[in-house]
Amino acid sequence: MVNASGRPARPHYAGLKRAVVYLARYKYTAVLPYLFLLIATLSQLAVPRLVGQIIDTITSALLNQEQAFAGREAAQNSLIIAVIAVVIFAVMRGLFAFLQVFTAERNSQGVAFDLRNDLFAKIQRLSFSYHDRNRTGQLMVRATDDVEKVRLFIGQGLMFLVQAFLLLGGTLLLLFTTNVWLALVVLPILPLTMAFFMYFGSVSQPLFGLVQAKLSALNTILQENMAGIKVIKAFAREPSEQAKFNQAADAVMKQQIAVTRLFALLFPLMFLMANLGQAAVLYFGGRQIISGTLTLGEWQEFSLYLIYLFMPLAQFGIIISQMGQASASAERIFEILDAKSEVADKPDAITLPPLQGQVTFDKVTFRYFNSGEPVLREVSFEAEPGQTVALLGATGSGKTTIINLIPRFYDASAGSVRIDGYDVRDVTLDSLRSQIGIVLQETTLFSGTIRENIAFGKPEASLDEIIEAAQAAAAHDFIMAFPQGYDTPVGERGSTLSGGQKQRLAIARALLLNPRLLILDDSTSSVDLATEAQIQRALDHLMQGRTSFVIAQRISTVLKADQILVLDKGAVVARGRHADLLENSPLYAEIYNSQLVDDAVAASQEAEPVSVG
């Protein structure tokens, strides 16, 4: 993450704290790993004191020359007891360490599950304008790699952090009860070491944010190339795309190296601090042994506890790395979860009653992202129930924007869109969109069978209903030509089907809903004239009694439309039926002659019988 100056922003861990709060959903289960950790740590802390006591017992017994035999026997008994105690504590530590790791990992997987589900649900609810501003690859990284980094910290880093403070606190307490003066010798090293770790934490967290940002850019290039591989090969752009990918991969590598350089400096400093502490204990402890104020057992006990003191300091290196990555990732995750959808149900939104099909645009103006030049300018018209409305105009004239406002993919910047007198902003999105059948210009199919794709909007549909919809869309014949019929897999994004086949399946999917309102965005652009004629005949029958909005490049739809809206630069400049517009609208006549007349000739030739000479 960077600030306005391009420099890494100051670290903050609010997002990571919010991610950790997800553990509260698991109540008592979330506490178990920390209970097991406490028992394992206490078992670990008990061993050095046992070792110190047995060493003192053995040495004192051996030094007593008058009771050498009894001393040896007592030493042996003490040694056996100590070994048994050490084994018991080792078993306890191993058992509870296993339980601690298992329960912590299980909880972290649960948190990752919740975060991914929340992310997916939020991405599904976010408006089209949000997706217009954010690339798919970036969203994918946040739902996968970023969630995994948060999960690793909750499952490992957080446990290491709690364990480090438990070990530090317990070890310091035991060090002071063992030898106050030696503890005071070691104590000044701790704040110095903690200062180093705090500094490295503050520097590393923004760097990890930059790593994730560059990784998102890399993933976006990869996702776009996989989706557009046919176009890349068709234009022989493999070398340039490879160069683009190499540049993004190089940026990720350089950022990772910058992080590695930081931690390559951290660990030697950490070991330097540990060695300084050991040297101080060796010197001052040795002097106390020589002067007789410190026993060998106490010195050994102190040395073992000193290892426990610097062990959590070593763990801080791992903790800071995971915390930095997790914190940067958590911020990116909650950027999505906190995003406000520009299109959402009002608190008092009502359920839209069954549609009659009247659609009214009342002085509608629309700007993308609420800025820049308007795409629509005070558009007003009314479509009566059962009418077919054709939208014509040059590219960028606002045709697609109009049909996007009807199901409320976007909200009008000014004016209102009403269906049966209800402002679309006053009704729930589900009740609105469930009554509208939509076939978009870019056909999207999902992995699965043909049957599943047709029934996408109505999973409970029977096979007979699916077949009826496919027949209406002129899709049944080519479906039955496949060996598996309606159970034929369509492949990823419908890769096994032609463009016309995919479009007919999309039409069947919309028709299966039996909607009162149909939106067809250039829905016959990928089919030949014969297939279009079949689809058009079916649509003519099915459109009866339904309001239909059609963006078409074919003359057949225009000729039969009850109302034609001619758009130019976001405004309706003419409306009416074909004959009236051809006579009264120069722009319509120009569009007709330049775009549709050739189609009309082709259509008439298609209809003429072929004579045999």
Residue pairs with C-beta under 8 A, 6 or more apart in sequence:
1 8
1 9
1 206
1 209
1 210
1 213
1 328
1 331
2 8
2 9
2 206
2 209
2 210
2 213
3 9
8 203
8 206
8 207
8 209
8 210
9 206
9 209
10 202
10 206
11 201
11 202
11 205
11 206
11 324
11 327
12 327
12 331
13 205
13 323
13 327
13 330
14 331
15 327
15 330
15 331
15 332
15 333
15 334
16 150
16 153
16 323
16 326
16 327
16 330
16 331
18 330
18 334
19 111
19 115
19 150
19 154
19 326
19 330
19 333
19 334
20 154
20 158
22 111
22 114
22 115
22 154
23 30
23 107
23 111
23 154
24 30
25 110
25 114
26 107
26 110
29 103
29 106
29 107
30 107
32 99
32 103
33 99
33 100
33 101
33 103
33 104
33 107
33 159
34 100
34 159
34 162
36 96
36 97
36 99
36 100
36 103
37 96
37 100
37 159
37 162
37 163
37 166
38 166
39 92
39 96
40 92
40 93
40 96
40 97
40 100
41 163
41 166
41 167
41 170
42 170
43 89
43 90
43 92
43 93
43 96
44 89
44 93
44 167
44 308
45 167
45 170
45 171
45 174
45 308
46 85
46 89
47 86
47 89
47 90
47 304
48 174
48 300
48 301
48 304
48 305
48 308
49 174
49 178
49 301
50 82
50 85
50 86
50 89
51 82
51 86
51 297
51 300
51 301
51 304
52 178
52 297
52 298
52 300
52 301
52 302
52 304
53 82
53 297
53 301
54 78
54 79
54 82
54 297
55 295
55 296
55 297
55 300
55 301
56 295
56 296
56 297
56 298
57 74
57 75
57 78
57 297
58 75
58 78
58 79
59 295
59 296
59 297
60 71
61 67
61 70
61 71
61 72
61 74
61 75
62 68
62 71
62 72
62 75
64 71
100 159
101 159
104 154
104 155
104 156
104 158
104 159
105 155
107 154
107 155
108 151
108 152
108 154
108 155
108 156
109 151
109 155
111 150
111 151
111 154
112 147
112 148
112 150
112 151
115 147
115 150
115 151
115 333
116 143
116 147
118 337
119 142
119 143
119 147
119 333
119 336
119 337
120 143
122 336
122 337
122 339
123 139
123 143
123 336
125 341
125 344
126 336
126 339
126 341
127 341
127 342
127 343
127 344
127 409
127 410
128 343
128 404
128 409
128 410
129 342
129 343
129 368
129 369
129 410
130 339
130 341
130 342
132 368
132 369
133 369
135 216
135 220
135 223
136 220
136 223
137 216
137 217
137 219
137 220
137 221
137 222
137 223
137 224
138 216
138 217
138 219
138 220
139 336
140 219
140 223
141 212
141 215
141 216
141 219
142 216
142 329
142 332
142 333
142 335
142 336
145 212
145 215
145 329
146 212
146 329
146 330
146 332
146 333
147 329
147 333
149 212
149 322
149 325
149 326
149 328
149 329
150 326
150 329
150 330
150 333
152 322
152 325
152 326
153 322
153 323
153 325
153 326
154 326
156 322
157 318
157 319
157 322
157 323
157 326
160 315
160 318
160 319
160 322
161 319
161 323
163 312
163 315
164 312
164 313
164 315
164 316
164 319
165 312
167 308
167 309
167 311
167 312
168 190
168 309
168 312
170 308
171 305
171 308
171 309
172 183
172 187
172 309
174 305
175 182
175 183
175 186
175 302
175 305
175 306
175 309
176 183
178 298
178 301
178 302
178 305
179 285
179 288
179 294
179 298
179 302
181 284
181 288
182 281
182 284
182 285
182 288
182 294
182 302
185 280
185 281
185 284
186 277
186 280
186 281
186 306
186 309
189 273
189 276
189 277
189 280
190 309
192 273
193 270
193 273
193 313
196 266
196 269
196 270
196 273
197 266
197 313
197 316
197 317
197 320
200 262
200 263
200 266
200 320
201 320
201 323
201 324
203 262
204 259
204 262
204 263
204 320
204 321
204 324
205 323
205 324
205 327
205 328
206 328
207 255
207 258
207 259
207 262
207 324
208 259
208 324
208 325
208 327
208 328
208 329
209 328
209 331
209 332
210 255
211 252
211 255
211 256
211 259
211 325
211 328
212 325
212 328
212 329
212 332
214 248
214 251
214 252
214 255
215 252
217 248
217 251
218 245
218 248
218 249
218 251
218 252
221 241
221 244
221 245
221 248
222 245
225 232
225 241
225 245
227 493
231 237
232 238
232 241
263 317
263 321
266 317
266 320
267 317
270 313
270 314
270 316
270 317
271 314
273 310
273 313
274 310
274 313
274 314
277 306
277 309
277 310
278 306
281 302
281 303
281 306
285 294
285 299
285 302
285 303
288 294
288 299
289 295
289 296
289 299
342 410
342 411
343 408
343 409
343 410
343 411
343 429
344 429
345 428
345 429
346 425
346 426
349 426
349 427
349 428
350 422
350 426
350 427
350 428
351 427
351 428
351 431
352 419
352 420
352 422
352 427
352 428
352 431
352 432
352 435
353 420
354 435
354 516
355 419
355 420
355 435
355 515
355 516
355 517
356 385
356 420
356 516
357 383
357 384
357 385
357 386
357 387
357 419
357 420
357 516
357 517
357 545
357 546
357 547
358 382
358 383
358 384
358 385
358 418
358 419
358 420
358 421
358 547
359 382
359 383
359 389
359 406
359 417
359 418
359 419
359 517
359 547
359 549
360 381
360 382
360 383
360 416
360 417
360 418
360 419
360 421
361 379
361 380
361 381
361 382
361 402
361 405
361 415
361 417
362 380
362 415
362 416
362 417
362 418
363 378
363 379
363 380
363 414
363 415
363 416
364 376
364 378
364 379
364 380
364 405
364 412
364 414
364 415
364 416
364 417
365 374
365 376
365 377
365 378
365 379
365 412
365 413
365 414
365 415
366 374
366 375
366 376
366 398
366 401
366 405
366 410
366 412
366 413
367 373
367 374
367 375
367 413
368 375
368 410
370 413
374 413
374 570
375 398
375 401
375 570
376 398
376 401
376 402
376 405
376 412
376 570
376 571
377 569
377 570
377 571
378 414
378 415
378 571
379 398
379 402
379 415
379 567
379 570
379 571
379 572
380 415
380 572
381 389
381 563
381 565
381 572
381 575
383 389
383 547
383 549
383 563
384 547
384 562
385 516
385 545
385 547
386 543
386 544
386 545
386 546
386 547
387 547
387 548
387 562
387 563
388 543
388 547
388 548
388 550
388 557
388 560
388 561
388 562
388 563
389 547
389 548
389 549
389 550
389 561
389 562
389 563
389 564
389 565
390 550
390 551
390 552
390 557
390 558
390 561
390 563
390 564
390 565
391 399
391 402
391 403
391 549
391 550
391 551
391 552
391 564
391 565
391 567
392 399
392 552
392 558
392 564
392 565
392 566
392 567
392 588
392 591
393 399
393 566
393 567
393 568
393 591
394 568
394 591
396 569
397 567
397 568
397 569
397 570
398 567
398 569
398 570
398 571
399 551
399 567
400 441
400 521
400 551
401 410
401 570
402 549
402 565
402 567
403 519
403 521
403 549
403 551
404 410
405 411
405 412
405 417
405 424
406 417
406 419
406 424
406 436
406 517
406 519
406 549
407 424
407 432
407 433
407 436
407 438
407 519
408 417
408 424
408 425
408 429
408 432
408 433
411 425
416 423
416 425
417 423
417 424
418 424
419 432
419 517
424 432
434 457
434 513
435 513
435 515
435 516
435 517
436 515
436 517
436 518
436 519
437 510
437 511
437 513
437 514
437 515
437 517
437 518
437 519
438 510
438 518
438 519
438 521
439 503
439 506
439 507
439 509
439 510
439 519
439 520
439 521
439 523
440 506
440 521
441 521
441 522
441 523
441 525
441 551
443 494
443 499
443 502
443 503
443 505
443 506
443 526
444 493
444 494
444 506
445 453
445 490
445 493
445 494
445 497
445 502
445 505
445 506
446 452
446 453
446 456
446 490
447 489
447 490
447 491
447 492
448 489
448 490
449 484
449 486
449 487
449 488
449 489
449 490
450 479
450 482
450 485
450 486
450 487
450 488
450 490
450 505
451 463
451 466
451 486
451 487
452 459
453 490
453 494
453 505
453 509
454 461
454 466
454 469
454 470
454 486
454 505
454 508
454 509
454 512
455 461
455 466
455 509
455 512
456 509
457 509
457 510
457 512
457 513
458 465
458 512
458 513
461 512
463 486
465 512
466 486
466 508
466 512
467 476
467 486
469 508
469 509
469 511
469 512
470 476
470 479
470 486
470 504
470 505
470 508
471 538
472 507
472 508
472 511
472 538
472 539
472 541
472 542
473 504
473 505
473 507
473 508
473 511
473 535
473 538
474 504
474 531
474 534
474 535
474 538
475 501
475 504
475 505
475 507
475 508
478 501
478 504
479 485
479 486
479 488
482 488
488 496
489 496
490 496
490 497
490 505
491 497
494 501
494 502
494 505
497 505
498 526
499 526
499 527
500 526
500 527
500 528
500 531
502 526
503 523
503 524
503 525
503 526
503 527
504 527
504 531
504 535
506 523
507 520
507 523
507 535
507 539
510 518
511 542
515 546
516 546
516 547
517 546
517 547
517 548
517 549
518 543
518 546
518 547
518 548
518 549
518 550
519 548
519 549
520 539
520 548
520 549
520 550
520 551
520 552
521 551
522 551
522 552
522 553
523 535
523 550
524 531
524 532
524 535
524 536
524 552
524 554
524 557
525 553
527 535
529 602
529 603
529 606
530 606
532 554
532 556
533 556
533 603
533 606
536 556
536 557
539 548
540 560
550 557
550 561
552 558
553 595
553 596
553 599
554 596
554 599
554 603
555 596
555 597
555 599
555 600
555 603
556 603
558 564
558 578
558 592
558 596
559 578
561 577
561 578
562 577
563 575
563 576
563 577
564 574
564 575
564 576
564 577
564 578
564 581
564 588
565 572
565 574
565 575
566 572
566 573
566 574
566 575
566 581
566 585
566 587
566 588
566 591
567 573
568 587
573 585
573 587
574 581
574 584
574 585
574 587
574 588
575 581
576 584
576 585
581 588
581 589
582 588
582 589
582 592
